Amino acid sequence: MSSKELKTPYYMFYADEFIKNYKDLENSMKAIYENYQIAYSFKTNYTPAVCSLVKSLGGYAEVVSDMEYSLALKIGYAPQKIVYNGPGKGSMLEHCLLNGGLLNIDNFRELEQVCSIAENNPDKKLEIGIRVNFDIGNGLHSRFGLDSENGDFQNALSIVDKIPNLQVRGLHFHISRARGLDSWKNRIIGMLKLVEKHNLYNLQYIDLGSGMYGKLDPELQEQFGDTPSFDDYANVVACEMQKFYSDKLIKPMLITEPGTTIVSKYFHVFMKVLDIKEIRGKNFALIDGSFHNVGEICGLKKVPMKVINVNNDKNYQDVDFVGYTCLEQDVIYSGYTGNLGIGDIVEIYNVGGYSIVDKPPFIHPDIPIYMLLKDNVRCIKREQTLEDIFAPYEFVAVEAQ
């Protein structure tokens, strides 16, 4: 299959580049702290082909719902290589716990469930991780995990200690708006202080969550300014781990949970120009995708974009590319200047994070995804149909009385 034969709109996943990026992150960390493990964030982009590729690279699955946990099992992940996070776990919490998954509890409700399961399985040794919450100075009052300063975390340790067949195997920390090196240094130092304070030297893993900058296209790099490299993060996080555990008998696994960090740059969306018109001196180009296909980044930054001219194009000034929805805010790119014609292809970069999983079936069915791997293009998700969308609905005759 040739990409020239593909009907817009569609996504293209550049798998070879994804693999290199994944290995670059892994190598940066392992060069300093060998016992490092990537746990890929399913919620960022749970396209099965991507998740399967991560599995083939030795990555773990990081999931936050029963749906994602079940997807990981379906793809072939062993429970021992699934990290189950999130505040709203369902019944698969028990499956994860009983089968050796990396279950990180978020609250006392979940801890009560775990204790009940442990008491009902007295002959089975069970292990959990605890998500902790402390201030890293990024200005966000996070709602997740157990507070390590008000006694909740210590209380949780005491509860676990009273159950003979249950023990704490790991600590988990994740917080948003914390991509800078200072934030990462504060989170690893905070975790190691908890290890020291509570004598947790038998931990099997320390999980620092996600939130690293990935590699950026030049247009985005210019807007974000200087951002840390994978080596920069490793020199902060892995170095602290190596220094702390250099004289310890047990060296726990260091886990991070990248999503956008490793996948965003390697998905592009291709859309076609359907119409160009001028309204009160402003030019608008209608394309056959929408801002939902690109994700929230197009409302925050000017996304990297290329126009592939296929017709006898005219030069335009200050064009806004707008989507097919009936929403005024469906603006994908503002201020384009250059040649443009009906039928041209608009290629938007950096759309692999959240855009695919967060896209609602709004107005049009969802679009297909193709993967380019070793010069071969294959479909990894077909175009959605009306039948797909309306399968859960009941079509019943309803008449007004």
N, C-alpha and C positions, 0 to 999 in steps of 0.2 A: 504494500500500500504506500502511495506517495502522498506527502502532505499537500501537494498541489491538487489532489483529487478530493480533498475534504471539504464538506459543506459547512459554512459558518452558521451560527457561532459554535466554537468548540475550544476546549482546553488542550494544551500540549504539555506533557510531563517529560522533562529532559532528564532521563534516568541516569545516564552516564555522569553528568555533571553533579547530580544529587549524590551518587555513590562517592565521588571524589570529595565532595564537601563533608559528607558523613565521616569519611576516613581522616580528613584533615582535623576535624574536631577531636576525634578519638585519639589520634596520634599525638596531638598537642598535650592532652591530659596524661596519657600513658607514658609519655617521655619523662614525666616528673613523678607521677604516682601510678604505678602499674595496675593496681586493682581498681580501675575505673570502668564504669558501665553506663552506656547510653540507654535510657528508657524513653522511647519515642512517644510523644503526646498524641494519642489517637484523636482527641477532640479537635486538634488543629486541622487535621485532614485525614479522615479515616478511609480514604480510597483503599480497598483491599490490596491492590497491586503495590501500593506504596508501603503498606504495613508488612506485606509479605517480603518485600525487598529488604526492609529493615531487619526482619527475622533472619534472612539469609546472610546478613552482615554481622549477625551475632547480637543484635539489639534486643532489648526487652520491650514489652508493651506497657505504656502507662495509660490507664483507663480511669474514668470517673463515673461510670454508670454500668448497670447490668447489661445494657445493650452493647456497650463497648467491650465489656469483659467477655460476653458471649461471642462477639466478633473475633476477639483475640483467640479464643478457643477454636472457633471455626477455621481460622487461618492456620492453626496448628501450633500456636504457642502453648507450651507446658505451663500449668499454673505457677510453677516455680520461677517463671520468667515473665510474670505479669505483676506490675505494680498497680494496686487498686487504691486510688485516692478519692477525694471528693466528699462533700458533706451529706450527700443523699443516696448512699448505697442502698441497693435493694437486696433481694433474697440471695443473690450470688455472693454476698459477703460470706455466707456460711461455706459455700463451695470453695472460695478462695482460702479461707482459714483452714479448712479441713484438708486441703490439698497442697499446702505449703506455699501458697501465693504470698506476695509481699503486700500484706494488708496494712495500710496506714489509717488508723482511726482518727476521726476529726473531732469527736465530741463524746460526752459521757453516755449518751443514748447508745452509740455504737459500742462503747466499752461494755455497757450492760449486756448487749446482745452477745458480744464475744465471751463474757464471763458465763452466760447461760449455756452457750454452746460448749464451752470447756467443761462445765459441770456435768453436762449430758454425755460427754465423751471422756470419762476419767482416765481411760487407758491410752489416750492419744496425746502426745506432746504437741502443744500448739504455741505459735509465736505470732506476735504482732509488732507493727511499728506505730509510733505515736507522732502525729503532726503537732508541732509546737509553734507557738506564736510569741515573738518578742520584737521589740522596736529596733529596726536597723537604720533609722534616721532618714527614711525616704518620704516621710510626710503622710504615709497611708496608714490609717487605723484599720488594719485588716480584721475581718470577722472570722477567719478560719483558724482551726487548730485549738490547742489548749494553752492557756496563758502560762508562761514559765515563771512569771513574777508574782502572781496572786495566790499561788499554792495549788492551782488546778493540776499542773503537770506533776508535781510531787504527789498529790492525792492519787492521780492515776497510777503512778508507779507503786504506791502502797497497795492499791486495790489488786493490781496484777500480782504483787508479791505474796498475797494471801491465797492465791490459787495455785496449787502444787504443779499442775500440768500446763501452766500458762507463763510465758515470759516475754519480755520486750526484746525484740531482735534488731530494731532500727529506729532512727529518728528521721523525721521528714520536716522540711521547711520549704514553703513556697510563698512568694508574695509578688504582686504586680508592681509595675512602675519602678522597677529596680534593676535596670540593665547596666548601670555604671559599675566600674571596678570597686568603688568604695562600698556600694551596696553588697556586692558579692563578698568582699572582704569581711564586712560586718556580719553577714549571714554565716560564713564558715567559722569565724571566731566565736560567734554566739553559740553555735552548735557544739564546738569543742569545749567551751566553758561549761555547758550542761553536762557533757561527758565527765568532765573533771569534778564538777560540784556533786553529781549524783553517783559517782563511781561506776559509770556505765562502760567499763573497759571490755565488756564481752559482746558489744554490739557487732552485728554482722554487716550492717550498712548504715551509711549516713547519706541521706537523699536531700539535695539542695534545690530541688525543683527546677524551674526553667527561668527564662528571661535574659538570655544573652543576645547581644547583637550578632546577626549572621553577616555573611558577605553581602555587600550591597552593590547594585548597579550604580554607575557614576552619578546619574541624575538624583537618586535617593541619597547617596553618600554626601553630595553637596548640600542637601537640605538638612541632613542629620548632623553634619559636621564631623569632627574626629570621633571615631567609635573604636572600642577595643577590638583587637583581633583574638582569635582562639588562643594564640600563645599568651596574650596578655591575661586572659581569664585563667589559663593554666598556671601562670606565674603567681597569681594570687591564691586561687583555690587549691590546686594540687600541691603547691609549695607548703601551704599551711598544714594540709593533711600529712604530707611527707615529714615535715618537721615535728609535728605532734606525735606521730606514730612511729618515728624512727627507732625508738627504744622499747616499743611495746611488742608483746608477744602476738597479739591479735591485731591485724591491720584490716579494718572493715572495708567493704566495697564502698567506693565513692560513686554515687549516682547523680546524674543530672537528667532532666526530662525535656530536652529540646523539642520544639514543634516548629514555629516559624523560623527559628535559627537554622534549621537544616532543610526545610522544605519550601519556604515561600518563594525564594528566588528561582526555583526550578519548575515553576508552572507559569505558562503564559496563556492568555486568552486571545483568540482571534475572532474579530467581528467585522461585518461588512457595512459599508456606508450605503444606506438606503435612500437618503434624500439630503439635499442641502438647500437651506432657505435663509432669507434675510428678514428679520423683523425689527423695525425701528432702528436700523443701522447696525444690528447685531447679527452675526452669522451663526447658524446652528447646523450641525451635521448629525442626522439621525442614523444610529447604527442598530444592528439587529441583536445586540446584547443589552445588558442593563448594569447599573451600578451594583446590583446584587452579585453579578458575576465577577466583579472586581474586588469587592469587599470594602470595608470601612476605610482602608488606606486612601482611597481616591477622594475621600472627604477630608482627609487630614494632610495629605501631601500631594504634590504633583507627581503622578505615577510615571515611571519610565514607559515611553510609548514610541512606536514607529508606524508610519504610514507606508504601506506597500502599494505603490501606484500601479494600476492595471489599465487605466483608460487615458484618453487625451485630457489631461487634467488642467484645471485653471488655478491660478495662484490666489489664495485667500489670506486675509488678515484676521487675526483674533477670532478663531472659530472655537465654539464649545461643542464637544462631542457629547451627545445626549442619548439616553437609552429609550427603549420601546415602551416603558411603563407610562402611566398617566400621572406621574408624580413630578412636580416641578424640580424636586431635589435630585432627580435622576441625571446628574451631570457627572460624567466619567473623567473628562479632561477639559480644562479651560485654557483658552489663550493660544490655540495652535495657529501657527503661521506657516504657510507653504503650499505646495501643490496638493490639490484634492479633487476627486471626482466620484460620482456615483459608481459603486461597484468596487472601489478601492478597499483594501483590507487594512484594518486597524489592529495592530498587535500591542497588547498591554502586558508588561512584564510584572513579575513579583506578585502573583495572585494565588499562591499555593497555601497561604495561611488563612483559615477560617472561611474564605469566600465560598468554597465548595460545600462545606458542611452546614454553613449558615444560610445558604440560598433557599428561600421559600418557593413553593410552587405557585408563584404569583403571576397571573396573566398567561404566561407561557410555561410549558413543561421545561424541565432542566435539560442542560445541553450535554453532549457527549464529552468523554475524556479520552485522549490518545496518549500513548507513551512512545517516545523515541529511545530505543536502546540498541546500541551497536548497529546503528544505521537502519534499523528496522522499525517501522511504525505499526503499532497494533492498537486496537480499541480496547480500553480497559474499563469503560463504562459506556453503555449505549445511551442514545437519546431517550429521555423519558417520554412516555406516552400518556394520553388521557386515561387509559385503562390503569396505568400504574398509579396515577394520582387519586383516582376515584374508587380504587379497589376497596378501601375500608368503609366507604359510604354505603348506606342502604338506599337503593332507588325504590321508593314507595310512592304510590299515588296519594297525594295529599290535597284535599279540597277544602276550601273555606266554606264554613257553614253559613 
